[in-house]
Amino acid sequence: MTIKAQDITAVILAGGQGRRMGGQDKGLLDFNGRPLVAILIEKLERQAVDIVINANRNLPRYEAFGYRVVNDQLEDYQGPLAGFASAMNAVESDFILTLPCDGPLLADDYVARFIARHEQTGAPVIVAFDGERLQPVHALISTGLQPSLNQFLATGDRKIDRWYALHDYVQADFSDCADMFRNINTPSDQQSMQGSP
């Protein structure tokens, strides 16, 4: 099956607690004078047809960016899989393409690489690979797997790699732009990455 950009909803995951940032809402952190989520939206607008923001705080501020905001249906910050499930429930596209809100160095061909890998493999889950390890929050996932994900979450498990292991997942190679996976977890990360293109 060949997929196109219009078959995919890009999901910016901004629903975390930001514990290592003193509880700050990371998607709204200033990075080179702009909120992180605004930088990602600008990059995705050139690549994706539909964008959704997964957030659990400051919803009006996220809504001001002009895209749908979906909060977790599970309470108490249950991690990325909870964001995946809520996004799947909210969209009508065949796939979601997920990415964290705290990685501003997104590749200009982010969406295209996942589409190309899907054309090669037809896999229902495609996970980014940085040349050394998987980057599991960067993934193209068939929304047809929503029942599987809901069932997995209902067991109480939240481990993203364990859910992927239930399905035929393949890697998408991003080893030539591994810098893309640098993210802002701490104030020192924020400071050291300021000025990155």
Backbone hydrogen bonds, N-H to C=O, Kabsch-Sander energy under -0.5 kcal/mol:
donor,donor_aa,acceptor,acceptor_aa,energy
7,D,4,K,-1.9
8,I,5,A,-1.7
9,T,95,F,-2.2
10,A,8,I,-0.6
10,A,50,D,-2.7
11,V,97,L,-2.9
12,I,10,A,-0.6
12,I,52,V,-2.5
13,L,11,V,-0.7
13,L,99,L,-3.0
14,A,12,I,-0.9
14,A,54,N,-3.1
21,M,18,G,-1.4
22,G,19,R,-1.5
23,G,18,G,-2.7
24,Q,18,G,-0.7
24,Q,21,M,-1.0
26,K,24,Q,-1.0
28,L,25,D,-1.6
29,L,26,K,-1.6
31,F,34,R,-3.1
34,R,31,F,-1.2
36,L,29,L,-1.8
37,V,27,G,-2.8
38,A,35,P,-0.6
39,I,35,P,-1.6
40,L,36,L,-2.0
41,I,37,V,-2.4
42,E,38,A,-2.2
43,K,39,I,-1.8
44,L,40,L,-2.7
45,E,41,I,-2.6
46,R,42,E,-0.7
46,R,43,K,-0.5
47,Q,44,L,-2.0
48,A,44,L,-3.6
49,V,5,A,-0.6
50,D,8,I,-0.7
52,V,10,A,-2.9
53,I,68,R,-2.8
54,N,12,I,-2.9
54,N,52,V,-0.5
55,A,53,I,-0.7
55,A,70,V,-1.4
56,N,14,A,-0.6
61,R,58,N,-0.6
62,Y,58,N,-1.8
63,E,59,L,-2.8
64,A,60,P,-1.4
65,F,62,Y,-1.8
66,G,63,E,-2.2
68,R,51,I,-0.6
70,V,53,I,-3.1
82,A,79,G,-0.9
83,G,79,G,-1.2
84,F,80,P,-2.7
85,A,81,L,-2.5
86,S,82,A,-2.1
87,A,83,G,-2.3
88,M,84,F,-2.8
89,N,85,A,-1.9
90,A,86,S,-0.9
90,A,87,A,-0.8
91,V,87,A,-1.4
94,D,7,D,-0.7
95,F,7,D,-1.8
96,I,141,I,-2.4
97,L,9,T,-2.5
98,T,96,I,-0.5
98,T,139,A,-2.9
99,L,11,V,-1.8
101,C,13,L,-2.1
103,G,100,P,-0.9
106,L,104,P,-0.6
110,Y,107,A,-1.4
113,R,109,D,-2.4
114,F,110,Y,-1.3
115,I,111,V,-2.3
116,A,112,A,-2.6
117,R,113,R,-2.1
118,H,114,F,-2.3
119,E,115,I,-2.2
120,Q,116,A,-1.6
121,T,117,R,-1.8
122,G,118,H,-2.9
125,V,168,D,-0.8
126,I,140,L,-2.6
127,V,170,V,-2.8
128,A,135,Q,-0.6
128,A,138,H,-2.5
129,F,172,A,-2.6
130,D,133,R,-2.4
135,Q,128,A,-2.9
138,H,135,Q,-2.1
139,A,98,T,-0.9
139,A,137,V,-0.9
140,L,126,I,-2.7
141,I,96,I,-2.9
141,I,139,A,-0.5
142,S,124,P,-2.6
143,T,94,D,-2.6
144,G,94,D,-0.5
145,L,142,S,-1.7
146,Q,143,T,-1.7
149,L,145,L,-2.4
150,N,146,Q,-2.9
151,Q,147,P,-2.3
152,F,148,S,-2.3
153,L,149,L,-2.8
154,A,150,N,-1.9
155,T,151,Q,-0.8
155,T,152,F,-0.9
156,G,153,L,-1.7
157,D,152,F,-1.0
160,I,158,R,-0.7
163,W,159,K,-1.5
164,Y,160,I,-2.3
165,A,161,D,-1.9
166,L,163,W,-1.4
167,H,164,Y,-2.2
169,Y,167,H,-1.8
170,V,125,V,-2.0
172,A,127,V,-2.4
174,F,129,F,-3.0
174,F,172,A,-0.6
177,C,174,F,-1.9
178,A,175,S,-0.8
180,M,177,C,-2.2
181,F,178,A,-2.0
182,R,179,D,-2.2
184,I,102,D,-2.2
185,N,183,N,-0.9
190,Q,186,T,-2.0
191,Q,187,P,-2.1
192,S,188,S,-2.7
193,M,189,D,-2.1
194,Q,190,Q,-0.9
196,S,193,M,-2.4
